[in-house]
Amino acid sequence: MSIEERLIRDFSTLPEDKKLEVIDFVEFLKSRNERHLDSLMDEIIHENNDALNELAK
């Protein structure tokens, strides 16, 4: 059984209020991951600012 199948199986047995908590947690994880990626991109741009400016010419 795949992870997705296990999640759906277990999720379907939860009461509605717990399902909402699971959804909130998943959204939190997605948001945290997006913020991490934004931070990495900012760091890459900062570290390579001179090279990027040269390429922009």
Gaussian input, Z-matrix of N, CA and C with variables (Angstrom, degrees):
# hf/3-21g

backbone

0 1
 N
 C     1     B1
 C     2     B2     1     A1
 N     3     B3     2     A2     1     D1
 C     4     B4     3     A3     2     D2
 C     5     B5     4     A4     3     D3
 N     6     B6     5     A5     4     D4
 C     7     B7     6     A6     5     D5
 C     8     B8     7     A7     6     D6
 N     9     B9     8     A8     7     D7
 C    10    B10     9     A9     8     D8
 C    11    B11    10    A10     9     D9
 N    12    B12    11    A11    10    D10
 C    13    B13    12    A12    11    D11
 C    14    B14    13    A13    12    D12
 N    15    B15    14    A14    13    D13
 C    16    B16    15    A15    14    D14
 C    17    B17    16    A16    15    D15
 N    18    B18    17    A17    16    D16
 C    19    B19    18    A18    17    D17
 C    20    B20    19    A19    18    D18
 N    21    B21    20    A20    19    D19
 C    22    B22    21    A21    20    D20
 C    23    B23    22    A22    21    D21
 N    24    B24    23    A23    22    D22
 C    25    B25    24    A24    23    D23
 C    26    B26    25    A25    24    D24
 N    27    B27    26    A26    25    D25
 C    28    B28    27    A27    26    D26
 C    29    B29    28    A28    27    D27
 N    30    B30    29    A29    28    D28
 C    31    B31    30    A30    29    D29
 C    32    B32    31    A31    30    D30
 N    33    B33    32    A32    31    D31
 C    34    B34    33    A33    32    D32
 C    35    B35    34    A34    33    D33
 N    36    B36    35    A35    34    D34
 C    37    B37    36    A36    35    D35
 C    38    B38    37    A37    36    D36
 N    39    B39    38    A38    37    D37
 C    40    B40    39    A39    38    D38
 C    41    B41    40    A40    39    D39
 N    42    B42    41    A41    40    D40
 C    43    B43    42    A42    41    D41
 C    44    B44    43    A43    42    D42
 N    45    B45    44    A44    43    D43
 C    46    B46    45    A45    44    D44
 C    47    B47    46    A46    45    D45
 N    48    B48    47    A47    46    D46
 C    49    B49    48    A48    47    D47
 C    50    B50    49    A49    48    D48
 N    51    B51    50    A50    49    D49
 C    52    B52    51    A51    50    D50
 C    53    B53    52    A52    51    D51
 N    54    B54    53    A53    52    D52
 C    55    B55    54    A54    53    D53
 C    56    B56    55    A55    54    D54
 N    57    B57    56    A56    55    D55
 C    58    B58    57    A57    56    D56
 C    59    B59    58    A58    57    D57
 N    60    B60    59    A59    58    D58
 C    61    B61    60    A60    59    D59
 C    62    B62    61    A61    60    D60
 N    63    B63    62    A62    61    D61
 C    64    B64    63    A63    62    D62
 C    65    B65    64    A64    63    D63
 N    66    B66    65    A65    64    D64
 C    67    B67    66    A66    65    D65
 C    68    B68    67    A67    66    D66
 N    69    B69    68    A68    67    D67
 C    70    B70    69    A69    68    D68
 C    71    B71    70    A70    69    D69
 N    72    B72    71    A71    70    D70
 C    73    B73    72    A72    71    D71
 C    74    B74    73    A73    72    D72
 N    75    B75    74    A74    73    D73
 C    76    B76    75    A75    74    D74
 C    77    B77    76    A76    75    D75
 N    78    B78    77    A77    76    D76
 C    79    B79    78    A78    77    D77
 C    80    B80    79    A79    78    D78
 N    81    B81    80    A80    79    D79
 C    82    B82    81    A81    80    D80
 C    83    B83    82    A82    81    D81
 N    84    B84    83    A83    82    D82
 C    85    B85    84    A84    83    D83
 C    86    B86    85    A85    84    D84
 N    87    B87    86    A86    85    D85
 C    88    B88    87    A87    86    D86
 C    89    B89    88    A88    87    D87
 N    90    B90    89    A89    88    D88
 C    91    B91    90    A90    89    D89
 C    92    B92    91    A91    90    D90
 N    93    B93    92    A92    91    D91
 C    94    B94    93    A93    92    D92
 C    95    B95    94    A94    93    D93
 N    96    B96    95    A95    94    D94
 C    97    B97    96    A96    95    D95
 C    98    B98    97    A97    96    D96
 N    99    B99    98    A98    97    D97
 C   100   B100    99    A99    98    D98
 C   101   B101   100   A100    99    D99
 N   102   B102   101   A101   100   D100
 C   103   B103   102   A102   101   D101
 C   104   B104   103   A103   102   D102
 N   105   B105   104   A104   103   D103
 C   106   B106   105   A105   104   D104
 C   107   B107   106   A106   105   D105
 N   108   B108   107   A107   106   D106
 C   109   B109   108   A108   107   D107
 C   110   B110   109   A109   108   D108
 N   111   B111   110   A110   109   D109
 C   112   B112   111   A111   110   D110
 C   113   B113   112   A112   111   D111
 N   114   B114   113   A113   112   D112
 C   115   B115   114   A114   113   D113
 C   116   B116   115   A115   114   D114
 N   117   B117   116   A116   115   D115
 C   118   B118   117   A117   116   D116
 C   119   B119   118   A118   117   D117
 N   120   B120   119   A119   118   D118
 C   121   B121   120   A120   119   D119
 C   122   B122   121   A121   120   D120
 N   123   B123   122   A122   121   D121
 C   124   B124   123   A123   122   D122
 C   125   B125   124   A124   123   D123
 N   126   B126   125   A125   124   D124
 C   127   B127   126   A126   125   D125
 C   128   B128   127   A127   126   D126
 N   129   B129   128   A128   127   D127
 C   130   B130   129   A129   128   D128
 C   131   B131   130   A130   129   D129
 N   132   B132   131   A131   130   D130
 C   133   B133   132   A132   131   D131
 C   134   B134   133   A133   132   D132
 N   135   B135   134   A134   133   D133
 C   136   B136   135   A135   134   D134
 C   137   B137   136   A136   135   D135
 N   138   B138   137   A137   136   D136
 C   139   B139   138   A138   137   D137
 C   140   B140   139   A139   138   D138
 N   141   B141   140   A140   139   D139
 C   142   B142   141   A141   140   D140
 C   143   B143   142   A142   141   D141
 N   144   B144   143   A143   142   D142
 C   145   B145   144   A144   143   D143
 C   146   B146   145   A145   144   D144
 N   147   B147   146   A146   145   D145
 C   148   B148   147   A147   146   D146
 C   149   B149   148   A148   147   D147
 N   150   B150   149   A149   148   D148
 C   151   B151   150   A150   149   D149
 C   152   B152   151   A151   150   D150
 N   153   B153   152   A152   151   D151
 C   154   B154   153   A153   152   D152
 C   155   B155   154   A154   153   D153
 N   156   B156   155   A155   154   D154
 C   157   B157   156   A156   155   D155
 C   158   B158   157   A157   156   D156
 N   159   B159   158   A158   157   D157
 C   160   B160   159   A159   158   D158
 C   161   B161   160   A160   159   D159
 N   162   B162   161   A161   160   D160
 C   163   B163   162   A162   161   D161
 C   164   B164   163   A163   162   D162
 N   165   B165   164   A164   163   D163
 C   166   B166   165   A165   164   D164
 C   167   B167   166   A166   165   D165
 N   168   B168   167   A167   166   D166
 C   169   B169   168   A168   167   D167
 C   170   B170   169   A169   168   D168

   B1=1.4535
   B2=1.5378
   B3=1.3283
   B4=1.4590
   B5=1.5255
   B6=1.3015
   B7=1.4655
   B8=1.5219
   B9=1.3302
   B10=1.4568
   B11=1.5248
   B12=1.3220
   B13=1.4647
   B14=1.5224
   B15=1.3165
   B16=1.4664
   B17=1.5177
   B18=1.3282
   B19=1.4557
   B20=1.5274
   B21=1.3188
   B22=1.4694
   B23=1.5207
   B24=1.3118
   B25=1.4646
   B26=1.5235
   B27=1.3254
   B28=1.4654
   B29=1.5237
   B30=1.3159
   B31=1.4590
   B32=1.5256
   B33=1.3136
   B34=1.4621
   B35=1.5225
   B36=1.3218
   B37=1.4648
   B38=1.5293
   B39=1.3184
   B40=1.4647
   B41=1.5251
   B42=1.3264
   B43=1.4706
   B44=1.5360
   B45=1.3284
   B46=1.4703
   B47=1.5237
   B48=1.3330
   B49=1.4664
   B50=1.5298
   B51=1.3217
   B52=1.4677
   B53=1.5271
   B54=1.3238
   B55=1.4591
   B56=1.5233
   B57=1.3232
   B58=1.4632
   B59=1.5215
   B60=1.3191
   B61=1.4616
   B62=1.5262
   B63=1.3208
   B64=1.4631
   B65=1.5236
   B66=1.3230
   B67=1.4624
   B68=1.5269
   B69=1.3180
   B70=1.4628
   B71=1.5164
   B72=1.3212
   B73=1.4631
   B74=1.5272
   B75=1.3182
   B76=1.4635
   B77=1.5275
   B78=1.3284
   B79=1.4615
   B80=1.5273
   B81=1.3288
   B82=1.4621
   B83=1.5284
   B84=1.3231
   B85=1.4686
   B86=1.5209
   B87=1.3219
   B88=1.4631
   B89=1.5210
   B90=1.3215
   B91=1.4615
   B92=1.5203
   B93=1.3166
   B94=1.4671
   B95=1.5226
   B96=1.3123
   B97=1.4600
   B98=1.5248
   B99=1.3341
   B100=1.4617
   B101=1.5261
   B102=1.3324
   B103=1.4685
   B104=1.5184
   B105=1.3238
   B106=1.4659
   B107=1.5279
   B108=1.3295
   B109=1.4574
   B110=1.5261
   B111=1.3309
   B112=1.4675
   B113=1.5174
   B114=1.3216
   B115=1.4594
   B116=1.5282
   B117=1.3258
   B118=1.4641
   B119=1.5208
   B120=1.3215
   B121=1.4599
   B122=1.5296
   B123=1.3352
   B124=1.4600
   B125=1.5256
   B126=1.3213
   B127=1.4623
   B128=1.5239
   B129=1.3240
   B130=1.4612
   B131=1.5208
   B132=1.3279
   B133=1.4693
   B134=1.5253
   B135=1.3270
   B136=1.4659
   B137=1.5323
   B138=1.3287
   B139=1.4630
   B140=1.5258
   B141=1.3402
   B142=1.4586
   B143=1.5229
   B144=1.3079
   B145=1.4596
   B146=1.5297
   B147=1.3218
   B148=1.4666
   B149=1.5301
   B150=1.3037
   B151=1.4733
   B152=1.5222
   B153=1.3139
   B154=1.4578
   B155=1.5308
   B156=1.3066
   B157=1.4746
   B158=1.5177
   B159=1.3222
   B160=1.4558
   B161=1.5379
   B162=1.2981
   B163=1.4722
   B164=1.5269
   B165=1.3152
   B166=1.4694
   B167=1.5159
   B168=1.3234
   B169=1.4673
   B170=1.5090
   A1=108.28
   A2=115.09
   A3=119.51
   A4=110.93
   A5=114.94
   A6=120.39
   A7=109.97
   A8=116.82
   A9=120.84
   A10=111.47
   A11=116.33
   A12=120.37
   A13=110.96
   A14=116.45
   A15=119.83
   A16=110.97
   A17=115.76
   A18=119.77
   A19=111.41
   A20=116.20
   A21=119.81
   A22=110.66
   A23=117.05
   A24=120.63
   A25=110.64
   A26=116.09
   A27=119.72
   A28=111.98
   A29=116.31
   A30=121.08
   A31=110.48
   A32=116.92
   A33=120.63
   A34=112.88
   A35=117.39
   A36=119.74
   A37=112.95
   A38=116.76
   A39=120.24
   A40=111.73
   A41=115.72
   A42=118.59
   A43=109.75
   A44=116.22
   A45=121.31
   A46=113.42
   A47=117.72
   A48=119.17
   A49=111.51
   A50=116.90
   A51=120.20
   A52=110.98
   A53=116.51
   A54=119.65
   A55=110.17
   A56=116.34
   A57=120.36
   A58=111.26
   A59=116.71
   A60=120.20
   A61=111.00
   A62=116.70
   A63=120.80
   A64=109.70
   A65=116.91
   A66=121.04
   A67=110.31
   A68=117.69
   A69=121.05
   A70=111.55
   A71=116.34
   A72=120.44
   A73=110.88
   A74=117.35
   A75=120.90
   A76=109.73
   A77=117.15
   A78=120.82
   A79=111.40
   A80=116.17
   A81=120.55
   A82=110.37
   A83=117.23
   A84=120.90
   A85=111.24
   A86=117.37
   A87=120.52
   A88=110.61
   A89=116.62
   A90=121.55
   A91=110.85
   A92=115.82
   A93=120.16
   A94=110.68
   A95=117.06
   A96=121.23
   A97=110.69
   A98=117.77
   A99=121.42
   A100=110.61
   A101=117.04
   A102=119.73
   A103=110.44
   A104=117.03
   A105=121.28
   A106=110.05
   A107=116.76
   A108=120.04
   A109=111.26
   A110=117.06
   A111=120.49
   A112=110.70
   A113=116.39
   A114=121.25
   A115=110.81
   A116=116.82
   A117=120.17
   A118=111.04
   A119=117.27
   A120=120.45
   A121=110.67
   A122=117.04
   A123=120.41
   A124=110.77
   A125=116.46
   A126=121.29
   A127=111.00
   A128=117.04
   A129=121.04
   A130=110.13
   A131=116.78
   A132=120.35
   A133=110.20
   A134=116.53
   A135=120.16
   A136=111.02
   A137=116.77
   A138=120.85
   A139=112.61
   A140=117.32
   A141=120.96
   A142=112.45
   A143=116.26
   A144=121.21
   A145=112.46
   A146=117.65
   A147=120.03
   A148=110.98
   A149=116.48
   A150=120.26
   A151=110.42
   A152=117.91
   A153=120.46
   A154=111.22
   A155=116.84
   A156=119.99
   A157=110.97
   A158=117.74
   A159=121.08
   A160=110.33
   A161=116.20
   A162=119.85
   A163=111.44
   A164=116.64
   A165=121.24
   A166=112.27
   A167=117.88
   A168=120.94
   A169=111.69
   D1=132.92
   D2=-178.27
   D3=-76.99
   D4=166.43
   D5=178.15
   D6=-60.19
   D7=-42.96
   D8=179.94
   D9=-61.29
   D10=-42.21
   D11=179.41
   D12=-64.68
   D13=-41.23
   D14=178.26
   D15=-63.75
   D16=-42.57
   D17=179.72
   D18=-61.75
   D19=-46.34
   D20=179.40
   D21=-63.09
   D22=-42.73
   D23=179.47
   D24=-60.13
   D25=-49.79
   D26=-177.98
   D27=-69.58
   D28=-39.24
   D29=-179.70
   D30=-61.61
   D31=-41.46
   D32=-176.24
   D33=-65.99
   D34=-18.35
   D35=-179.50
   D36=-91.02
   D37=-7.09
   D38=-177.39
   D39=-79.64
   D40=151.49
   D41=171.36
   D42=-69.32
   D43=160.22
   D44=-175.14
   D45=-54.50
   D46=-42.42
   D47=-177.48
   D48=-64.93
   D49=-33.62
   D50=178.33
   D51=-74.89
   D52=-33.41
   D53=175.51
   D54=-61.38
   D55=-40.79
   D56=178.15
   D57=-63.66
   D58=-37.83
   D59=177.10
   D60=-64.12
   D61=-40.98
   D62=178.65
   D63=-62.63
   D64=-44.99
   D65=179.25
   D66=-61.78
   D67=-43.74
   D68=177.09
   D69=-59.07
   D70=-41.94
   D71=-179.15
   D72=-66.56
   D73=-42.06
   D74=178.55
   D75=-61.66
   D76=-42.90
   D77=178.55
   D78=-64.14
   D79=-37.54
   D80=175.84
   D81=-61.61
   D82=-46.56
   D83=-179.86
   D84=-62.06
   D85=-41.85
   D86=178.35
   D87=-62.86
   D88=-43.26
   D89=-179.67
   D90=-63.40
   D91=-44.37
   D92=179.80
   D93=-62.52
   D94=-40.03
   D95=178.83
   D96=-65.38
   D97=-41.30
   D98=178.79
   D99=-64.15
   D100=-41.68
   D101=178.13
   D102=-63.22
   D103=-38.40
   D104=179.06
   D105=-63.99
   D106=-43.78
   D107=178.89
   D108=-64.56
   D109=-40.26
   D110=176.56
   D111=-60.45
   D112=-42.07
   D113=179.71
   D114=-64.21
   D115=-41.75
   D116=178.18
   D117=-63.16
   D118=-42.04
   D119=179.33
   D120=-64.16
   D121=-41.94
   D122=177.27
   D123=-59.93
   D124=-41.38
   D125=179.71
   D126=-65.12
   D127=-43.22
   D128=179.42
   D129=-62.59
   D130=-43.92
   D131=179.59
   D132=-63.40
   D133=-44.11
   D134=-179.80
   D135=-61.90
   D136=-45.88
   D137=-177.39
   D138=-67.99
   D139=-24.49
   D140=-176.07
   D141=-116.09
   D142=24.39
   D143=-175.56
   D144=-58.24
   D145=-44.13
   D146=-179.15
   D147=-62.44
   D148=-45.84
   D149=-179.87
   D150=-64.47
   D151=-40.73
   D152=179.06
   D153=-64.87
   D154=-39.03
   D155=177.56
   D156=-64.86
   D157=-38.01
   D158=178.02
   D159=-65.91
   D160=-41.13
   D161=179.57
   D162=-66.84
   D163=-29.00
   D164=-177.68
   D165=-74.41
   D166=-14.32
   D167=-178.00
   D168=-72.38

